[in-house]
């Protein structure tokens, strides 16, 4: 529960139709099992106390009294459980002489409220209108199980946890979700971050895929967690089969799912993440009408995480998804450059080619843009500019890559020009300081700009999102270009895009595939310090930290606004075994230090296309003062050193 993680579950008990006492025993056992596993919010199926398939038995006083007695037993025998549970039963309201299909929401033996089903299906295999009334417009207080409780759909109830920030629960029932105007929309707009759906959706061939899409889509549309609990074994099979298709989704992503099983489906919903996204989206939260907040409390404790936490959050999971995403990113980036080349009537594109990953990707994107324009790739000028740190490996790879792509290739040795510049400013060649490094980077940018001016072309930027986050770029050197195609692509994704290009070239151009794979195997380096025995002496990740870690930090700290403690906790869960606590904490501190200190470089970035969920352009996703202070973030990091291991 700390850091916003709430363990939730959808449960399907094995029941017997109309045997309310038996069903109560199964429900109690499932509730206890859920509580033992740390579940704090549990959804159980629609009408599971009686069974959904009771038919005309719903009109029998004996069944209705049996359902109430079973609920009383459930309340009594679970009053020690620190958990909010929604369980389905029929409720007779003598005030209007109508029977309602309800979710009873309970906590520690207290009946907090009743949520009636709004949309009552009477089509196809469904006959609910024969027995139940719609809860639309209801506003009653009634006595159930000896407790006075609200039956209100006119101002629908949301269940607000007083001592767990951002945990507010809303409930809808089965068909409500399938309707054109689901009640969950109103509930979410009134603060519900978690929606529970008590369902009895029968199984048909192909229906599961639609149901899954519906649940995931609603969770994304409402920026909420969605827990869908379906009826299963024990329901009547006279005409229908129920599969217990339980789904837990969060903001468009399915976290956990089971079908054709009884028992629990468990995961953790991050209500802190949902609150941040709602805060970020200024179109969320236009409320029509009001809801009735019902307060409850839960014991605050650590939540053991079982939800998937990927090591590389910018890289899609699965080979097929990754290939599709790579193709999409290449297309988006190339379309942006295509438009800029057309608009400026540029005669060529100039790319500084180092033989490293970033410039390789920039050249590949540029080649695609020229293909889209129907222009020859020979209009691309690929320039390699060897200097004091250049190795034969990277120089050779740059040349081979340019040749295989079909670009015009040129070598401009900048060594003498840099020496003259150092002599003019009094910089010793033995002083391998930042001036020694940045002087080379700025000379390279000058060469590229001047070559572009000579030909009436554009300089294509090669710096990536990870470097921009860390400020790992020479101001007015490689930091600057006329259009930056890599600016919203993090380093981990740069690697996968290049690997994708190598894979695609394998059958058509083995030489291109081979050089791309060698570039992938080359250590990331700016090559600004003299090599040692012909090998790269300057490895970026030794200096600023592993890009796999920094991209992870960037995703959760900036895209989702998580604090250092939560970012660290997630990093330990995803990468702790590989890197260890001390290493992760060391580079997380470095990330925050550099991110705040280097904003001035991001405040004047060149144009470039946004291709994913995060960019740092001052005209797009990120606006931050260059003199913002990181004290609060660093203080939070310092507390981690003295706390027990997360």
C-alpha positions in Angstrom: 0.0 0.0 0.0 2.9 2.3 0.5 4.1 4.1 -2.7 0.5 3.8 -4.0 0.4 0.0 -4.6 -2.9 -1.6 -3.7 -3.1 -5.4 -3.9 -6.5 -6.2 -5.5 -8.2 -9.5 -6.5 -11.0 -10.8 -8.6 -12.4 -14.0 -7.0 -14.6 -16.7 -8.4 -16.0 -19.1 -5.8 -17.3 -22.5 -6.7 -21.0 -22.2 -5.9 -24.3 -24.2 -5.9 -27.3 -22.6 -7.4 -29.7 -21.3 -4.7 -27.7 -22.8 -1.9 -27.0 -19.6 -0.1 -25.4 -21.0 3.0 -23.0 -23.2 1.0 -22.1 -20.2 -1.2 -21.5 -18.1 1.9 -19.0 -20.7 3.1 -17.2 -20.6 -0.2 -17.1 -16.9 -0.2 -15.8 -16.6 3.3 -13.1 -19.1 2.5 -12.1 -17.1 -0.6 -12.1 -13.9 1.4 -9.8 -15.3 4.0 -7.5 -16.7 1.4 -7.4 -13.3 -0.3 -6.6 -11.5 3.0 -3.9 -14.0 3.8 -2.2 -13.1 0.5 -2.3 -9.4 1.4 -5.3 -8.4 -0.8 -7.0 -5.2 0.3 -9.7 -4.8 -2.3 -11.7 -7.9 -3.5 -14.4 -8.2 -6.1 -16.6 -11.3 -6.3 -19.1 -12.2 -9.0 -22.6 -10.9 -9.7 -25.3 -12.5 -7.5 -22.8 -15.0 -6.3 -24.5 -15.4 -2.9 -27.5 -17.0 -4.7 -26.1 -17.8 -8.1 -26.8 -15.8 -11.2 -28.9 -18.6 -12.8 -31.7 -18.9 -10.3 -34.3 -17.8 -12.7 -37.8 -17.4 -11.2 -36.5 -18.5 -7.9 -35.4 -14.8 -7.5 -39.1 -14.1 -6.9 -39.2 -16.5 -3.9 -39.2 -15.0 -0.4 -37.2 -18.0 0.8 -34.3 -17.4 -1.6 -34.3 -13.6 -0.8 -34.2 -14.3 3.0 -31.6 -16.9 2.5 -29.4 -14.4 0.6 -29.8 -11.9 3.4 -28.9 -14.5 6.0 -25.9 -15.6 4.0 -24.7 -12.0 3.9 -25.2 -11.7 7.6 -23.0 -14.8 8.1 -20.3 -13.3 5.7 -20.3 -10.0 7.7 -20.0 -11.8 11.0 -17.3 -14.3 10.0 -15.1 -11.8 8.2 -15.2 -8.8 10.6 -11.5 -9.4 11.4 -10.4 -9.1 7.7 -8.7 -5.8 6.8 -10.2 -5.7 3.3 -12.9 -4.1 1.2 -15.0 -6.6 -0.5 -17.9 -6.3 -3.0 -20.2 -9.3 -3.2 -23.3 -9.8 -5.3 -26.8 -10.6 -4.1 -30.5 -9.7 -4.8 -32.0 -7.1 -2.6 -35.8 -6.5 -2.1 -36.7 -2.9 -1.4 -40.2 -2.7 0.2 -40.3 1.1 -0.3 -40.8 0.8 -4.0 -41.7 -2.9 -4.2 -38.8 -3.7 -6.5 -36.0 -6.2 -6.6 -32.5 -5.0 -7.3 -29.4 -6.8 -8.5 -26.8 -5.3 -6.1 -23.2 -5.3 -5.0 -22.9 -5.2 -1.2 -19.7 -3.5 -0.3 -18.4 -4.6 3.1 -15.4 -3.9 5.4 -14.6 -5.4 8.8 -18.2 -6.7 9.3 -19.8 -3.4 8.3 -22.1 -3.1 5.3 -20.8 0.2 3.8 -23.3 0.5 0.9 -25.2 -1.1 -1.9 -24.5 -0.4 -5.6 -27.5 -1.4 -7.8 -27.1 -2.6 -11.4 -28.3 0.1 -13.8 -28.5 -1.6 -17.1 -30.8 -4.7 -16.9 -30.4 -6.9 -20.0 -33.4 -8.6 -21.5 -32.1 -9.8 -24.9 -30.7 -13.0 -26.3 -30.0 -15.4 -23.4 -30.6 -12.7 -20.7 -33.9 -12.3 -18.9 -33.0 -10.1 -16.0 -35.9 -7.7 -16.7 -38.2 -10.5 -15.7 -37.0 -10.2 -12.1 -34.9 -7.1 -11.5 -35.5 -3.4 -11.8 -32.9 -0.9 -12.9 -31.2 0.9 -10.1 -31.3 4.2 -12.1 -32.5 7.0 -9.9 -32.8 5.0 -6.7 -32.2 6.9 -3.5 -33.3 4.9 -0.5 -32.1 3.9 3.0 -33.1 0.4 4.0 -32.2 -2.1 6.7 -30.3 -5.1 5.6 -28.6 -7.6 7.9 -29.6 -5.4 10.8 -27.7 -2.4 9.4 -29.0 0.8 7.9 -27.6 1.1 4.4 -27.9 3.4 1.4 -29.2 2.1 -1.9 -28.4 5.0 -4.1 -27.7 5.2 -7.9 -29.0 8.8 -8.2 -25.9 9.9 -6.4 -23.8 6.8 -6.8 -21.6 5.8 -3.9 -17.8 5.9 -4.0 -15.9 4.2 -1.2 -13.0 6.5 -0.1 -10.2 5.1 2.0 -9.4 7.8 4.6 -5.8 6.7 5.3 -4.6 5.5 1.9 -4.1 8.4 -0.5 -5.8 8.1 -3.9 -7.7 4.9 -3.1 -11.3 5.5 -3.9 -13.4 2.6 -5.1 -16.5 2.5 -7.3 -18.7 -0.4 -8.3 -20.7 -1.3 -11.4 -22.3 -4.6 -12.4 -21.7 -6.7 -15.6 -24.0 -5.1 -18.3 -23.2 -1.7 -16.9 -19.8 -1.9 -18.5 -21.2 -3.1 -21.9 -23.6 -0.1 -22.1 -23.1 3.1 -24.1 -22.8 5.2 -20.9 -21.2 3.0 -18.2 -21.8 4.2 -14.6 -18.0 3.8 -14.0 -17.5 6.9 -16.1 -19.4 9.0 -13.5 -17.7 7.1 -10.7 -14.3 7.9 -12.0 -15.1 11.5 -12.6 -16.1 11.6 -8.9 -12.8 10.4 -7.8 -12.9 6.6 -8.1 -9.4 5.3 -9.0 -10.4 1.6 -8.8 -13.6 0.3 -10.4 -14.9 -3.1 -9.4 -17.2 -5.0 -11.8 -19.3 -7.9 -10.4 -20.2 -9.9 -13.5 -21.9 -13.1 -14.7 -20.9 -13.0 -18.3 -21.5 -16.3 -20.0 -18.8 -17.7 -22.3 -19.1 -17.9 -26.0 -16.5 -18.5 -28.7 -14.6 -15.3 -29.3 -16.3 -13.4 -26.4 -13.3 -13.4 -24.2 -11.2 -11.3 -26.5 -13.9 -8.7 -26.7 -14.4 -8.7 -23.0 -10.7 -8.3 -22.4 -10.6 -5.4 -24.8 -13.6 -3.8 -23.1 -12.1 -4.0 -19.7 -8.7 -2.8 -20.8 -10.2 0.0 -22.8 -12.4 1.3 -20.0 -9.5 1.3 -17.6 -7.5 3.4 -20.1 -10.4 5.7 -20.9 -11.0 6.4 -17.2 -7.4 6.3 -16.1 -8.3 3.8 -13.4 -7.7 0.3 -12.2 -10.4 -2.1 -13.2 -11.1 -5.4 -11.4 -13.5 -7.7 -13.3 -14.8 -10.7 -11.4 -16.8 -13.2 -13.4 -19.1 -16.1 -12.4 -17.8 -19.5 -13.1 -18.2 -23.1 -11.9 -21.3 -24.0 -10.1 -23.7 -21.8 -12.2 -26.4 -23.7 -14.0 -25.4 -25.2 -17.4 -29.0 -25.7 -18.6 -28.3 -23.3 -21.5 -25.1 -21.4 -20.6 -21.6 -21.9 -19.5 -19.7 -19.4 -17.3 -15.9 -19.4 -17.4 -14.8 -17.3 -14.5 -13.0 -14.9 -16.8 -11.3 -12.6 -14.3 -9.3 -9.6 -15.4 -7.3 -6.9 -13.6 -6.4 -3.9 -15.8 -4.7 -0.6 -15.1 -4.8 2.4 -17.5 -5.3 0.3 -20.6 -2.9 -2.6 -19.6 -4.0 -6.0 -18.5 -2.0 -6.9 -15.4 -3.5 -10.3 -14.6 -6.1 -12.6 -16.1 -7.5 -16.1 -15.6 -10.3 -18.1 -17.4 -11.9 -21.5 -16.8 -10.7 -21.5 -13.1 -12.1 -20.8 -9.7 -10.2 -19.0 -7.1 -8.3 -15.7 -7.0 -6.7 -13.5 -9.7 -4.4 -11.1 -7.9 -2.2 -8.1 -8.9 -1.4 -4.6 -7.6 -2.9 -1.4 -8.9 -0.8 1.7 -8.6 -3.2 4.4 -7.5 -0.3 6.9 -7.2 0.4 6.4 -10.9 -3.2 6.9 -11.8 -3.4 10.0 -9.7 -0.4 11.4 -11.5 -1.8 10.7 -14.9 -5.1 12.3 -14.0 -3.3 15.3 -12.6 -1.3 15.6 -15.8 -4.3 15.4 -18.1 -6.2 18.6 -17.8 -9.2 17.1 -19.7 -9.9 14.6 -17.0 -12.4 15.4 -14.2 -15.3 17.3 -15.6 -18.0 16.2 -13.1 -21.7 16.1 -13.9 -23.7 15.5 -10.7 -22.2 14.4 -7.5 -21.5 11.1 -5.7 -21.9 10.1 -2.1 -18.5 9.4 -0.5 -18.5 6.5 2.0 -15.4 6.4 4.2 -13.5 3.4 5.3 -10.0 2.6 6.6 -7.4 -0.1 5.9 -4.2 -0.8 7.8 -1.3 0.7 5.9 1.4 -1.9 5.2 4.0 -2.9 2.6 2.6 -4.5 -0.6 4.5 -7.3 -2.0 4.7 -6.7 -5.8 3.7 -9.4 -8.2 2.7 -7.2 -11.2 5.1 -7.2 -14.2 7.8 -4.6 -14.0 9.9 -4.6 -17.2 13.6 -3.9 -17.1 13.3 -1.8 -20.3 10.0 0.2 -20.0 10.6 2.0 -23.3 11.0 -1.3 -25.2 7.9 -3.3 -26.0 7.7 -6.8 -24.7 7.6 -9.8 -27.1 9.3 -10.2 -30.5 6.3 -9.5 -32.6 5.3 -6.4 -30.7 8.9 -5.1 -30.7 9.1 -5.5 -34.5 5.8 -3.7 -35.1 6.9 -0.9 -32.7 10.3 -0.5 -34.3 8.7 -0.2 -37.8 6.3 2.4 -36.4 9.0 4.5 -34.8 11.1 4.5 -37.9 8.1 5.6 -39.9 7.1 8.4 -37.5 10.6 9.8 -37.2 11.2 9.6 -41.0 7.9 11.3 -41.7 8.9 14.2 -39.5 12.2 14.6 -41.3 10.5 14.2 -44.7 8.2 17.1 -43.9 11.1 19.3 -42.8 13.2 18.5 -45.9 10.2 19.3 -48.1 9.4 22.6 -46.2 13.0 23.9 -46.3 13.6 22.7 -49.9 16.9 21.3 -48.6 19.2 19.9 -51.3 20.7 17.4 -48.9 20.9 16.1 -45.4 24.2 16.1 -43.5 24.8 13.4 -40.9 27.9 13.3 -38.7 28.7 9.5 -38.7 30.8 8.3 -35.8 30.4 4.6 -36.1 28.3 4.6 -32.9 24.7 3.7 -32.2 23.1 7.2 -32.3 24.5 8.4 -35.5 23.8 5.0 -37.1 20.1 5.3 -36.2 20.0 8.9 -37.4 21.4 7.8 -40.8 18.9 4.9 -41.0 16.0 7.3 -40.3 17.3 9.8 -42.8 17.6 7.1 -45.5 13.9 6.2 -44.9 12.9 9.9 -45.2 14.7 10.1 -48.6 13.0 6.9 -49.7 9.6 8.4 -48.8 10.5 11.5 -50.8 11.6 9.4 -53.8 15.0 11.0 -53.7 18.3 9.2 -54.2 20.2 8.4 -51.0 23.3 9.9 -52.5 21.8 13.2 -51.5 22.6 12.3 -47.9 26.1 13.4 -47.0 27.6 11.2 -44.2 30.6 12.8 -42.7 33.2 11.1 -40.4 35.5 13.5 -38.5 38.3 11.5 -36.9 40.3 13.2 -34.1 42.3 12.3 -31.0 40.0 9.6 -29.7 38.8 7.9 -32.9 39.6 4.2 -33.3 40.0 2.3 -36.6 37.0 0.2 -35.7 34.5 3.1 -35.5 36.0 4.9 -38.5 35.8 1.8 -40.6 32.2 1.0 -39.5 31.2 4.5 -40.4 32.5 4.2 -43.9 31.1 0.7 -44.5 27.7 1.8 -43.1 27.6 4.9 -45.4 28.5 2.8 -48.4 25.8 0.2 -47.7 23.2 2.8 -47.2 24.1 4.5 -50.4 25.0 7.9 -48.9 27.7 10.2 -50.2 30.6 9.7 -47.8 33.3 12.2 -46.7 36.1 12.2 -44.2 37.2 15.5 -42.6 40.1 15.1 -40.2 39.6 17.8 -37.6 42.8 17.1 -35.6 44.8 20.0 -37.0 41.9 22.5 -36.7 41.4 21.5 -33.1 45.2 21.9 -32.4 45.2 25.4 -33.9 42.1 26.3 -31.8 43.8 24.9 -28.6 46.9 27.0 -29.5 44.8 30.1 -29.9 43.1 29.7 -26.5 46.1 28.4 -24.7 44.9 24.9 -24.1 47.6 22.3 -23.5 47.4 19.1 -25.5 48.4 17.3 -22.3 45.4 18.8 -20.4 42.7 16.1 -21.1 40.0 18.2 -19.4 36.4 19.0 -20.5 37.9 21.7 -22.7 39.9 19.1 -24.5 36.8 17.0 -25.1 34.3 19.7 -25.9 36.6 21.5 -28.3 36.5 18.5 -30.6 32.7 18.2 -30.3 32.2 21.8 -31.2 34.6 21.6 -34.1 32.6 18.7 -35.5 29.4 20.6 -35.3 31.0 23.6 -37.1 32.2 21.4 -39.9 28.7 19.8 -40.3 27.0 23.2 -40.3 29.4 24.7 -42.8 29.1 21.7 -45.1 25.3 22.0 -44.9 25.6 25.7 -45.8 27.8 24.9 -48.8 25.2 22.5 -50.2 22.0 24.1 -49.0 21.2 21.2 -46.7 20.2 20.4 -43.2 22.3 19.0 -40.3 20.5 16.0 -38.8 21.0 15.7 -35.1 22.0 12.4 -33.6 21.7 12.9 -29.8 19.1 10.7 -28.0 16.6 11.1 -25.2 18.8 9.5 -22.6 21.7 11.8 -23.3 19.4 14.8 -23.1 18.1 13.7 -19.7 21.6 13.4 -18.4 22.9 16.4 -20.2 25.5 14.1 -21.8 26.0 16.5 -24.8 28.4 19.3 -25.5 26.5 22.6 -25.4 26.4 24.0 -28.9 28.3 21.0 -30.1 26.6 17.7 -30.7 23.8 19.3 -28.6 22.9 21.4 -31.7 21.5 20.5 -35.2 18.9 21.7 -37.6 16.5 18.8 -36.9 17.0 16.1 -34.2 15.5 12.8 -35.3 16.6 10.9 -32.2 15.6 13.4 -29.6 12.7 11.4 -28.1 14.3 8.0 -28.5 16.0 6.6 -25.3 19.3 4.7 -25.6 17.8 1.3 -24.8 15.3 1.8 -27.7 18.1 3.1 -30.0 19.8 -0.3 -29.5 16.6 -2.2 -30.3 15.9 -0.1 -33.4 19.4 -0.8 -34.7 19.1 -4.5 -33.9 15.8 -4.5 -35.8 17.5 -2.9 -38.8 20.2 -5.5 -38.7 17.7 -8.2 -38.6 15.7 -6.8 -41.6 18.9 -6.4 -43.6 20.1 -10.0 -43.0 18.4 -11.5 -46.0 18.8 -8.6 -48.4 22.2 -7.0 -47.5 24.4 -9.3 -45.3 27.2 -6.7 -45.3 24.9 -4.0 -43.9 23.6 -6.4 -41.3 27.1 -7.3 -40.3 28.3 -3.7 -39.8 25.1 -2.9 -37.8 25.8 -5.9 -35.5 29.4 -4.8 -35.0 28.2 -1.3 -34.1 25.8 -2.8 -31.6 28.8 -4.6 -30.1 30.9 -1.5 -29.9 31.1 0.2 -26.4 29.1 3.5 -26.2 31.7 6.3 -26.3 32.1 9.9 -27.4 35.7 9.0 -28.4 37.1 12.3 -27.2 40.1 10.9 -25.3 43.1 9.2 -26.9 42.6 5.4 -27.3 44.7 2.9 -25.3 46.5 0.4 -27.4 44.1 1.1 -30.3 41.0 0.5 -28.2 38.3 2.9 -27.0 39.5 4.5 -23.7 36.4 6.4 -22.8 33.3 4.4 -22.0 30.2 6.5 -21.4 28.5 4.0 -19.0 31.6 3.9 -16.8 31.2 7.7 -16.4 27.5 8.4 -16.1 26.1 4.9 -15.3 24.4 2.1 -17.3 21.8 3.5 -19.7 19.5 0.6 -18.8 19.3 2.0 -15.3 19.0 5.6 -16.5 16.2 4.9 -19.0 14.4 3.1 -16.2 14.8 6.1 -13.9 13.8 8.5 -16.7 10.6 6.6 -17.4 9.3 6.4 -13.9 10.7 9.7 -12.5 9.7 11.9 -15.4 7.0 10.2 -17.4 5.1 9.1 -14.2 6.3 11.7 -11.7 7.3 9.1 -9.1 9.5 10.2 -6.2 13.0 8.8 -5.7 11.9 6.2 -3.1 9.3 4.7 -5.4 11.6 4.8 -8.4 14.2 3.0 -6.3 11.8 0.4 -5.2 10.7 -0.4 -8.7 14.3 -0.5 -9.9 15.1 -2.9 -7.2 12.2 -5.1 -8.2 13.1 -5.1 -11.9 16.9 -4.8 -11.9 18.0 -5.4 -8.3 19.4 -8.9 -8.9 21.5 -7.7 -11.8 22.9 -4.5 -10.4 22.4 -4.6 -6.6 21.1 -2.0 -4.1 24.3 0.0 -3.8 24.8 0.4 -7.6 21.2 1.4 -8.2 21.2 4.0 -5.5 24.6 5.4 -6.7 23.4 6.0 -10.3 19.9 7.1 -9.2 21.6 9.9 -7.2 23.6 10.7 -10.3 20.5 10.8 -12.4 18.8 13.4 -10.3 21.9 15.4 -9.9 22.5 15.6 -13.6 18.9 16.0 -14.6 18.5 19.1 -12.6 21.9 20.6 -13.4 21.6 20.1 -17.2 18.1 21.6 -17.9 19.7 24.6 -19.6 20.7 22.3 -22.5 17.1 21.0 -22.9 15.7 24.5 -22.8 17.1 25.2 -26.3 16.8 22.0 -28.1 16.4 21.8 -31.9 13.1 20.6 -33.4 12.5 16.9 -33.6 9.6 14.5 -33.7 8.1 12.9 -30.6 7.7 9.2 -31.2 6.8 7.8 -27.8 5.1 8.7 -24.5 7.9 11.0 -23.3 10.0 13.7 -24.8 12.0 16.6 -23.2 11.4 19.3 -25.7 10.6 22.7 -24.1 7.9 23.1 -26.7 6.3 19.7 -25.9 6.4 17.5 -22.8 8.8 19.2 -20.5 9.0 22.7 -19.1 11.3 23.3 -16.2 13.4 26.2 -15.0 17.1 25.8 -15.6 17.8 26.9 -12.0 15.4 24.6 -10.2 16.9 23.1 -7.0 17.0 19.3 -6.4 17.2 19.5 -2.6 13.9 17.7 -1.9 14.7 14.9 -4.2 18.2 14.4 -2.9 16.9 14.4 0.7 14.5 11.7 -0.1 17.3 9.7 -1.7 19.5 10.2 1.5 16.8 8.6 3.6 17.0 5.4 1.6 20.6 4.9 2.8 19.4 4.6 6.4 16.2 2.7 5.8 15.8 -1.1 5.7 16.2 -2.7 2.3 13.2 -2.3 0.0 
